[in-house]
Amino acid sequence: MDLTELRSEIDTLDSQLLKLILKRTELVNQVADYKSQNRIPIFAPEREHEILERLSKKVGKNNAGGVKLLYGILMDLNKLREYQHVPPEIKVPTGLGGASVRAILSDSPSALCRYLSPLAAAEVVISDIRSQLLPGGKLVVDIELIGETGDPDFAAALSVLKDNAEQFTLL
């Protein structure tokens, strides 16, 4: 196969993947409705852990990190949609202009994009970000955000980040 044929096959797979992702999103919306009607919290860490472990075992040790990152981002984006559907109860202590966030995560610095994806999807502007790896594998991330803090998308994105953090502080 030449490069054009390979790229054509990739384009075909991308179309199939997109259809599946959109179908998954439809189901996530139904889950959000169910959770809302039955007063069930959006964030289900045990379910996320179960999914990530199951998928990691299917692909083997060499690909587990990438699969966990990819599905972590997908799940975070789905949580963002759920939080947009069912507005979160997160209070930002500042008015218009943005917020400062400190999150302590149990992950490697290379996985930081997972935690920023919901902010990017909600079109929240990150004006500054600093991270530091602590002993024991904890990652401290300080993020300066610009946006309308009353915007439900802003609050939804912060809620997803809060769900993933061991400690989360809005300043």
Salt bridges, closest charged atoms under 4 A:
ASP33 OD1 - HIS85 NE2 2.31
GLU48 OE2 - LYS79 NZ 3.08
GLU48 OE1 - ARG114 NH2 3.55
GLU50 OE2 - ARG47 NH1 3.14
GLU53 OE2 - LYS68 NZ 3.18
ASP76 OD1 - LYS79 NZ 3.35
ASP76 OD2 - ARG114 NE 2.82
GLU82 OE1 - LYS35 NZ 3.55
ASP128 OD2 - ARG130 NH1 2.20
ASP142 OD1 - ARG102 NE 2.65
GLU144 OE2 - ARG130 NH2 3.89
GLU166 OE2 - LYS138 NZ 2.68
